[in-house]
Amino acid sequence: MKGWASSLSRCVKCGRCRSVCPVFQVVQREPAVARGKLALLEACVGGGGDPGRDLVRFLSLCLLCGRCTAHCPNQAKAHEIIQRARVEEVEAYGLPLAKRIFHSVLNRPRSSRDPVLRGASTLQSLIAKILPQDRGLRLRLPLRRWLGPWAPSLVEPFFLDRIPREIPSGGGSRGRVGLFVGCGIHYLAPQVGEASVELLRTLSFHIFIPSQQGCCGLMAYGMGEEKGARDLALQVMEAFEDEKLDAVVVPCASCAVHLKVHLPFLWDEGSPERARAEAFSARVWELSRFLVEHDLEPLLDGSAAPEREEGGCITYHDPCHLWVGLGIREEPRRLLRALVGEGFREMEGADRCCGMGGAFRLTHPGISRRILRLKVDGLQKTGAGTVATTCMGCWIQLQEGIYAAGLGVRVRHLAELLRGGIQRESPPFVSPSDGPRKIR
């Protein structure tokens, strides 16, 4: 164990983390909670022995949601220690097969990754046509263990293929911002990217969207694959940093916390790469905070929102990375209240984790779904017809939970809802003759 091991002594084993850990709430075993993991790590450090595969398994029982750290009276940074211990796991044992396959796809540049996923999209379409959701053979497919009864569809053309590199403001100019969309928006929800563009244009920002941007690296970071996370971080920085930008706006909360908070710590303090990452992270803004800071609220008209017209109320799910990682809770609610007024209904346990956790959903699908069921129970009690969120991981997870529960609730990214409530229209930013933009 390396220098971080000295931080273990901050944990005094009070057990406060047991009351807030989503995994412990459903597993009820001491190694599933931060206190138990740190005790096991401390024993390994004290004994000087090899932690072994058992510890590897217990360390994987963590969503890295950060609740243990946020509620720790002694400021033991448990989730950071666990993440660093995972780095040493990977150095000692390598990634498990499932994570290795997943990482090999994420770590590719877009020019080679997109064709692979286009092939997957074609296969997905064929399976959907040949095998309906409730056919026994489809239910026995191995991927169902990871993806669950509902899986998101890849949407072509992908977002970065359908959008121009430079998009002028909708009138006037308050500056020039970059838009980082991440994997979820690019492959699964291009409408979220388009809505984000429209909101920024409404606020009179010129938008730069580099076609070579790729994965933010959060998945690799959480798995402990530090070299891969560094490689992906460098790709992101290179895509944006040569441009004169006032900000880099990120619609996905998970991507935002990684680029804003984690990125500099991928390199040693005092290194040129650390300074470069700090300069980049200082320009990163999560979308909802950016919209509030730049006065979108007065421009929202709730009567124009489609969900309002359908007569249903809207509730909101707090992504862990947003409220724990970035301390953002009120901004999304302020925007939703400006949009629908009394049509916004607070959910009991709005900040309860949905159980996604990136690779956690793949490695512990059963536990992930048990955590998700608790979330869906709280959602159902609101009677809301729409649940909004700002994280694409949560967006996927909530849709699976709603499908499994048989609820007729829509899951929408906050940007989609806000776009429908803008009072004024902006000039179109893509002419019909432009067509999809090719990968460069």
C-alpha positions in Angstrom: 0.0 0.0 0.0 1.2 3.5 -0.8 1.2 6.9 0.8 -2.6 7.2 1.0 -2.6 4.4 3.6 -1.8 7.0 6.3 -5.3 8.5 5.8 -6.9 5.3 7.1 -6.3 6.4 10.7 -8.9 9.2 10.2 -11.7 6.6 10.4 -12.6 6.0 14.0 -15.2 3.3 13.2 -18.2 5.3 14.5 -20.5 3.7 11.9 -22.1 6.9 10.6 -21.5 5.7 7.1 -23.8 2.7 7.7 -26.8 5.1 7.8 -26.1 6.7 4.4 -24.5 4.0 2.3 -26.9 2.8 -0.5 -25.1 -0.6 -0.8 -25.2 -1.3 3.0 -28.9 -0.5 3.1 -29.6 -3.5 0.9 -26.7 -5.9 1.6 -26.4 -5.3 5.5 -22.9 -6.7 5.7 -20.0 -4.9 7.2 -17.6 -5.2 4.2 -20.2 -3.4 2.1 -19.9 -0.2 4.1 -17.0 2.3 4.1 -16.0 1.4 7.8 -15.7 -2.2 6.9 -13.6 -1.6 3.8 -11.2 0.7 5.6 -10.8 -1.8 8.4 -9.9 -4.4 5.9 -7.4 -2.1 4.2 -5.9 -1.1 7.6 -5.4 -4.8 8.5 -3.6 -5.3 5.2 -1.4 -2.3 5.8 -0.6 -3.4 9.3 0.1 -6.9 8.4 2.0 -6.0 5.3 0.4 -8.8 3.4 -1.1 -9.1 -0.1 -4.8 -8.0 0.2 -5.8 -10.9 -2.1 -8.9 -11.4 -4.2 -11.4 -11.2 -1.3 -10.5 -7.6 -0.7 -10.7 -6.9 -4.4 -14.3 -8.2 -4.3 -15.2 -6.1 -1.2 -13.8 -3.0 -2.7 -15.9 -3.4 -5.8 -19.0 -3.2 -3.5 -18.9 0.6 -3.6 -20.8 3.0 -5.9 -18.2 5.8 -5.2 -21.2 8.0 -4.5 -19.3 9.9 -1.8 -22.0 9.8 0.8 -19.7 8.3 3.4 -17.2 11.1 3.0 -19.9 13.8 2.9 -21.4 12.6 6.3 -18.1 11.6 8.0 -17.7 13.6 11.3 -13.9 12.9 11.2 -13.5 13.8 7.5 -12.1 10.4 6.5 -12.2 10.5 2.7 -13.3 6.9 2.4 -14.5 6.9 -1.2 -11.2 8.5 -2.3 -9.2 5.9 -0.4 -11.3 3.1 -2.0 -10.8 4.5 -5.4 -7.0 4.7 -4.9 -7.0 1.2 -3.6 -8.7 0.1 -6.8 -5.8 1.6 -8.8 -3.5 -0.7 -6.9 -5.8 -3.6 -7.5 -5.6 -3.0 -11.2 -1.8 -2.7 -11.1 -1.6 -6.0 -9.2 -4.3 -8.1 -10.9 -5.5 -6.2 -13.9 -9.1 -5.6 -14.8 -11.7 -8.4 -14.7 -12.9 -9.6 -18.1 -16.2 -7.7 -18.2 -14.5 -4.4 -17.2 -11.6 -5.1 -19.6 -14.0 -5.5 -22.5 -16.0 -2.4 -21.6 -12.8 -0.3 -21.1 -11.3 -1.4 -24.4 -14.3 0.1 -26.2 -14.4 3.3 -24.2 -10.7 3.9 -24.5 -10.8 4.0 -28.3 -10.8 7.3 -30.2 -14.1 8.1 -31.8 -12.9 7.3 -35.3 -12.5 3.6 -34.3 -15.1 3.4 -31.5 -18.2 4.7 -33.4 -18.0 2.0 -36.1 -18.0 -0.7 -33.4 -21.1 0.8 -31.8 -22.8 1.3 -35.1 -22.4 -2.5 -35.6 -23.8 -3.0 -32.1 -26.7 -0.7 -33.0 -27.5 -2.9 -36.1 -27.4 -6.1 -34.0 -29.6 -4.5 -31.4 -32.2 -3.6 -34.0 -32.1 -7.1 -35.4 -32.6 -8.7 -32.0 -35.5 -6.3 -31.3 -37.2 -7.3 -34.6 -36.6 -11.1 -34.2 -37.1 -11.4 -30.4 -39.7 -9.3 -28.6 -39.0 -8.1 -25.1 -41.0 -11.0 -23.5 -39.7 -13.9 -25.6 -38.0 -16.5 -23.5 -34.8 -16.8 -25.7 -34.2 -13.0 -25.4 -34.7 -13.1 -21.7 -32.0 -15.8 -21.5 -29.4 -13.8 -23.4 -26.2 -13.3 -21.3 -26.2 -9.6 -21.7 -29.6 -9.3 -19.9 -27.8 -10.0 -16.6 -26.0 -6.8 -17.1 -28.5 -4.7 -19.0 -31.7 -5.8 -17.3 -35.2 -6.1 -18.8 -34.9 -2.7 -20.4 -31.8 -1.5 -22.3 -31.3 1.9 -24.1 -31.3 2.0 -27.8 -28.4 3.5 -29.7 -29.7 6.4 -31.7 -28.2 7.2 -35.2 -26.9 9.4 -36.4 -25.0 10.0 -33.2 -25.0 13.5 -31.8 -21.6 14.6 -33.0 -22.4 13.4 -36.5 -25.5 15.5 -36.7 -24.3 18.8 -35.3 -22.0 21.5 -36.7 -18.7 22.2 -35.1 -19.5 25.9 -34.6 -23.0 27.1 -33.8 -23.8 30.9 -33.7 -25.7 32.4 -30.8 -29.4 33.0 -31.2 -29.0 36.8 -31.1 -26.2 39.0 -29.8 -23.2 37.5 -28.1 -22.4 37.0 -24.4 -19.3 34.9 -25.2 -18.1 31.6 -26.6 -18.5 28.3 -24.8 -17.6 24.7 -25.5 -20.1 21.9 -25.1 -18.9 18.5 -23.9 -21.6 15.8 -24.3 -20.0 12.5 -23.2 -20.9 9.0 -24.3 -24.6 8.9 -23.1 -25.7 11.9 -25.0 -23.6 11.1 -28.1 -24.9 7.6 -28.5 -28.2 7.3 -26.7 -29.8 10.7 -26.3 -28.8 13.2 -29.1 -32.0 15.2 -28.2 -30.4 16.1 -24.9 -27.4 17.6 -26.7 -29.7 19.5 -29.1 -31.7 20.8 -26.2 -28.5 22.0 -24.5 -27.4 23.8 -27.6 -30.8 25.5 -27.9 -30.7 26.7 -24.3 -27.2 28.1 -24.7 -28.1 29.8 -27.9 -31.2 31.3 -26.2 -28.8 32.9 -23.7 -26.8 34.4 -26.6 -23.7 32.1 -26.4 -21.7 31.1 -29.4 -21.1 27.3 -29.1 -18.0 25.3 -30.1 -18.5 21.5 -30.3 -15.3 19.6 -31.2 -16.0 16.5 -33.2 -13.0 14.7 -31.7 -14.2 14.8 -28.1 -14.7 11.4 -26.6 -15.3 9.7 -23.2 -14.6 11.8 -20.1 -12.8 8.9 -18.5 -15.0 8.6 -15.3 -15.7 4.9 -15.9 -12.0 4.1 -16.2 -11.3 6.2 -13.2 -13.9 4.4 -11.1 -12.6 1.0 -12.1 -9.0 2.0 -11.1 -7.7 2.0 -14.6 -5.7 5.2 -14.1 -3.6 5.1 -17.3 -6.7 4.8 -19.4 -8.4 7.6 -17.4 -5.3 9.8 -18.1 -5.4 9.0 -21.8 -9.0 9.9 -22.1 -8.5 13.1 -20.1 -5.8 14.2 -22.4 -8.1 13.6 -25.4 -10.8 15.8 -23.9 -8.4 18.6 -23.0 -6.8 18.6 -26.4 -10.3 18.9 -28.0 -11.1 22.1 -26.1 -8.0 23.9 -24.8 -6.7 25.5 -28.0 -9.9 27.4 -28.4 -10.7 30.7 -26.8 -13.6 29.6 -24.6 -15.2 31.4 -21.7 -16.4 28.0 -20.3 -16.9 24.3 -21.1 -20.5 23.4 -20.4 -21.3 19.8 -19.5 -25.0 18.6 -19.5 -24.2 15.2 -17.7 -23.6 15.5 -14.0 -21.3 12.5 -13.8 -19.1 13.8 -16.7 -19.1 17.3 -15.0 -17.9 16.1 -11.7 -15.1 14.1 -13.3 -13.9 16.9 -15.5 -14.4 19.6 -12.7 -13.1 17.7 -9.6 -11.2 14.5 -10.4 -9.2 15.5 -13.5 -6.3 17.3 -11.8 -5.7 14.4 -9.4 -4.9 12.0 -12.2 -1.4 13.5 -12.1 1.1 14.3 -9.4 1.1 17.7 -7.7 3.6 20.1 -9.4 3.6 18.3 -12.7 3.0 20.1 -16.0 0.0 17.8 -16.7 -1.5 18.7 -13.3 -1.3 22.4 -14.0 -2.8 21.8 -17.4 -5.7 19.8 -16.0 -6.3 22.5 -13.3 -6.6 25.2 -15.9 -9.0 23.1 -17.9 -11.1 22.1 -14.9 -11.4 25.8 -13.8 -13.4 26.4 -17.0 -15.8 23.5 -16.6 -19.5 24.3 -15.7 -22.3 21.8 -15.1 -25.3 22.9 -17.3 -27.9 23.6 -14.7 -25.6 25.9 -12.6 -24.5 27.6 -15.8 -28.2 28.3 -16.9 -29.1 29.7 -13.5 -26.0 31.9 -13.3 -26.7 33.3 -16.7 -30.4 34.0 -16.1 -32.4 31.4 -17.9 -35.3 31.5 -15.3 -36.9 34.7 -16.6 -37.1 33.2 -20.1 -39.1 30.1 -19.1 -42.8 29.9 -19.7 -44.3 26.8 -18.1 -47.5 26.9 -20.2 -45.3 26.0 -23.2 -43.8 22.9 -21.7 -45.4 19.7 -23.2 -45.4 17.9 -19.8 -47.5 20.8 -18.4 -49.9 20.5 -21.3 -50.4 16.9 -20.5 -51.5 17.8 -17.0 -48.9 15.7 -15.2 -46.6 17.0 -12.4 -42.8 16.7 -12.6 -40.5 15.4 -9.9 -36.7 15.4 -9.8 -34.0 12.9 -9.0 -30.7 14.2 -7.5 -27.7 12.5 -9.1 -25.1 11.6 -6.5 -22.3 13.2 -8.5 -24.3 16.5 -8.7 -25.3 17.0 -5.1 -22.4 15.2 -3.4 -19.7 15.8 -5.9 -20.5 19.4 -6.9 -22.8 20.5 -4.2 -25.5 21.4 -6.7 -29.1 20.9 -5.4 -31.1 24.0 -5.8 -30.3 25.0 -9.4 -32.3 22.2 -11.1 -35.2 22.8 -8.8 -35.2 26.6 -9.4 -35.3 25.9 -13.1 -38.1 23.3 -12.8 -40.2 25.6 -10.6 -39.8 28.5 -13.1 -40.9 26.0 -15.7 -44.0 24.4 -14.1 -44.6 26.3 -10.8 -46.8 24.2 -8.6 -46.5 21.4 -11.1 -43.2 20.5 -9.5 -43.5 17.9 -6.8 -40.6 17.0 -4.5 -39.9 13.3 -4.2 -39.3 11.6 -0.9 -35.7 10.5 -1.0 -35.0 12.6 -4.1 -31.3 12.3 -3.2 -31.4 8.6 -2.7 -28.9 6.8 -5.0 -30.5 5.0 -8.0 -27.8 2.3 -7.9 -26.2 2.9 -11.3 -22.6 3.6 -10.3 -21.1 3.1 -13.8 -19.4 -0.3 -13.8 -21.2 -1.2 -10.5 -24.3 -1.9 -12.6 -22.3 -4.4 -14.6 -20.4 -6.1 -11.8 -23.2 -6.2 -9.2 -26.5 -6.1 -11.2 -28.6 -7.7 -8.5 -27.5 -5.3 -5.8 -27.9 -2.4 -8.3 -31.5 -3.3 -9.0 -32.3 -3.7 -5.3 -31.1 -0.2 -4.7 -33.1 1.0 -7.8 -36.3 -0.5 -6.5 -36.1 1.7 -3.4 -35.7 4.7 -5.7 -38.7 3.7 -7.8 -40.8 3.2 -4.8 -40.2 6.9 -3.8 -40.9 8.0 -7.3 -44.2 6.1 -7.5 -45.5 7.8 -4.3 -45.3 11.2 -6.0 -47.8 10.4 -8.6 -45.6 12.3 -11.1 -45.9 11.6 -14.8 -42.3 12.8 -15.5 -39.1 12.5 -13.5 -36.2 14.8 -14.5 -32.6 14.3 -13.9 -29.2 15.6 -15.1 -27.1 12.5 -15.2 -27.1 10.2 -18.2 -26.3 7.2 -16.0 -29.3 7.9 -13.8 -31.3 8.5 -17.0 -30.6 4.9 -18.1 -31.1 3.4 -14.6 -34.4 5.1 -13.9 -35.8 4.0 -17.2 -35.0 0.4 -16.4 -36.6 0.7 -13.0 -39.7 2.3 -14.3 -40.0 -0.4 -17.0 -39.5 -3.2 -14.6 -42.2 -1.7 -12.3 -44.7 -1.2 -15.1 -45.0 2.5 -14.4 -46.1 4.9 -17.1 -43.6 7.6 -16.0 -41.4 9.4 -18.5 -37.7 10.1 -17.7 -36.4 13.3 -19.1 -33.1 15.2 -18.9 -33.6 18.6 -17.4 -32.4 20.2 -20.7 -35.2 18.5 -22.6 -37.9 20.0 -20.4 -36.4 23.4 -20.3 -36.1 23.6 -24.1 -39.9 23.1 -24.3 -40.5 26.0 -22.0 -38.4 28.7 -23.6 -40.6 31.8 -24.4 -38.7 33.0 -27.5 -37.6 31.1 -30.5 -34.0 31.2 -31.8 -33.1 31.0 -35.5 -32.4 27.4 -36.6 -28.8 26.5 -36.3 -28.7 23.7 -39.0 -30.1 24.1 -42.5 -31.7 21.1 -44.2 -28.8 21.0 -46.6 -26.2 20.6 -44.0 -27.0 16.9 -43.3 -25.0 14.8 -40.8 -21.4 15.8 -40.2 -18.8 13.2 -40.8 -16.3 12.2 -38.1 -13.0 13.8 -38.8 
